């Protein structure tokens, strides 16, 4: 997951540098007034998103599989904890009933 995130940030950084160069060389339009920095970041995001979607498909699938495994493991642990609580609760109720009955 960290690898995918770093690769995605790398693609964004590369697009940011390219867009910055294009804007300051005059090949791409500048933002309005003081919004030039925001304009460059938004253009970089707009360009990097589809590139990341296509280029990082395999890495995204690997990250997704890791997340699914973690969620499945957490669900199994939760179910095991619930089962332990049920067994302990049943044992306590059974013990309470046997103590209530006169001998």
C-alpha positions in Angstrom: 0.0 0.0 0.0 2.8 2.4 0.8 4.5 1.5 -2.4 1.4 2.4 -4.4 1.0 5.7 -2.5 4.6 6.7 -3.1 4.3 5.8 -6.8 1.1 7.9 -7.1 2.9 10.8 -5.4 5.8 10.4 -7.7 3.6 10.6 -10.8 1.9 13.7 -9.3 5.2 15.4 -8.6 6.4 14.7 -12.1 3.2 16.2 -13.5 3.6 19.2 -11.2 7.1 19.9 -12.5 6.0 19.5 -16.1 2.9 21.7 -15.7 4.9 24.3 -13.8 7.4 24.4 -16.7 4.7 24.7 -19.3 2.9 27.6 -17.4 6.0 29.6 -16.8 7.3 29.1 -20.3 4.0 30.4 -21.6 2.9 27.2 -23.4 0.0 26.7 -20.9 -2.3 29.4 -19.7 -1.6 31.1 -16.3 -4.2 31.3 -13.6 -6.2 34.4 -12.8 -4.6 36.9 -10.6 -2.9 35.3 -7.6 -4.3 31.9 -8.3 -1.4 30.7 -10.4 -0.1 28.2 -7.8 -3.5 26.7 -7.3 -4.0 26.5 -11.1 -0.7 24.6 -11.5 -1.6 22.1 -8.7 -5.1 21.6 -10.1 -3.8 21.0 -13.6 -1.2 18.5 -12.2 -3.9 16.6 -10.4 -6.1 16.5 -13.5 -3.3 15.2 -15.6 -1.8 12.8 -13.0 -5.1 11.0 -12.1 -5.7 9.2 -15.5 -2.0 8.5 -15.8 -1.9 6.9 -12.4 -5.1 5.0 -13.2 -3.6 3.4 -16.2 0.0 3.0 -15.2 -0.5 1.8 -11.7 -3.3 -0.7 -12.4 -1.3 -3.8 -11.3 0.1 -2.0 -8.2 -3.4 -0.9 -7.3 -4.7 -4.4 -7.6 -1.9 -5.7 -5.3 -2.7 -3.0 -2.7 -6.4 -3.9 -3.0 -5.6 -7.6 -2.3 -3.6 -6.6 0.8 -6.5 -4.6 2.1 -9.0 -7.4 1.5 -6.7 -9.8 3.4 -6.4 -7.4 6.3 -10.2 -6.9 6.4 -10.8 -10.7 6.2 -8.3 -11.2 9.1 -10.0 -8.5 11.2 -13.4 -10.1 10.6 -12.1 -13.5 11.6 -10.6 -12.1 14.8 -13.8 -10.3 15.6 -15.8 -13.5 15.0 -13.4 -15.4 17.2 -13.8 -12.8 20.0 -17.6 -13.0 19.7 -17.4 -16.8 20.0 -15.2 -16.6 23.1 -17.7 -14.1 24.7 -20.6 -16.3 23.9 -18.9 -19.4 25.4 -18.0 -17.4 28.5 -21.5 -16.0 28.8 -23.1 -19.4 28.4 -20.8 -20.9 31.0 -21.6 -18.1 33.5 -25.3 -18.5 32.9 -25.0 -22.3 33.3 -23.0 -21.9 36.5 -25.5 -19.4 37.9 -28.4 -21.8 37.2 -26.7 -24.6 39.0 -26.1 -22.5 42.1 -29.7 -21.3 42.2 -31.2 -24.8 42.2 -31.5 -26.3 45.7 -29.6 -29.5 46.3 
